[in-house]
Amino acid sequence: MTTLGEVVDLLHQWYPPATADSWDAVGLVLGDPATPVKRVHFAVDPSPEVAAEAVAAKADLLVVHHPLFLKPVTSVAATTPKGRTLHTLATGGCALLTAHTNADQALNGVSESLALALGLRELSPIIAAPSEPSDKFVVFVPTDAAAPVRAAMAAAGAGTFGDYDHCSFSAHGVGRFRPLPGAAPAIGTIGDIAVVDEDRLEVLVPRRLRAQVLAAMRAAHPYEEPAFDIIELADPGESATGTGRIGTVDEMTLREFAAQVAEALPATEHGVRVGGDPDRIVRRVAVCGGAGDFLLDRLAGSDADVYLTSDLRHHPASEFLEKGGPALIDVAHWAAESTWLPVVRQRLAEALGDTVECTVSAVRTDPWSFRL
């Protein structure tokens, strides 16, 4: 039996809530983590129609991209659309979980799913997410005591890289010091200069583990006053997660790429709006799922040939195009973000096997119904 808590933990592992923007509201909204889960339903929006669809499908969990309650409320009565959504889910025994900006930035997240759906390759974030802050510890230790000090630091969490641990570097040298009155030296004599064969140990440490690695080093080190450096490292900006995605496509015109976009995304009344010379050659494409006008200034001087996003306004779009940078493609918000649903559905289905059935909503929550 798979529990709601286990499904939530898995989704939070892929799309960590801590990576969501500070203004966002993500995570488990409704449900008891101990409840069994046999069906999970995925949708972009937690609308009343989607809630009814999930309950009709006998789903135990509805996973949505957009938050139901982004702003504080004082009532969840079924007298408002949001209240009806929650009432329908609660009475139908269906939990609710939101993965919003935490899903935007992640691997296999919204922007990456959009990029892959449009045929982009060699993807990287437009803005790389910050890497975990880290330090480099440099410790000087007598050669014959280097192994236990190295092991103690590794046991405290130092020197772990991906699928490797106990990673360190050593160089041999000579240390000199003179114990003064009041010292209790492990090596040497009060008043005399001691010359000791020492190793320089270098190891990387997540900054959150700094105190415990330092304590472990001191406990294992034979010296009364170990010599060490702690160097705070700069973020290399190489994270595979982050805001938006930029990648390459086979060379084609802007008109041809726009046609490829229209074919790849679900049809909406919004359609695919294009700003730029239709015969312009496109090789590099930047995308951002959802409303992406906050990236316009960053992309104006980039090597992208076209930037695709949603909800572009008249003046920012006009001013962007006047700068002579990338062309613009504006697509429906719902259509762009819906590309994530089959990706996360397949990912969860593969992780849980036949213990949980995973389905994608057929409700179109794009707000525009017709165009004249």
Disulfide bonds with the S-S distance in Angstrom:
none
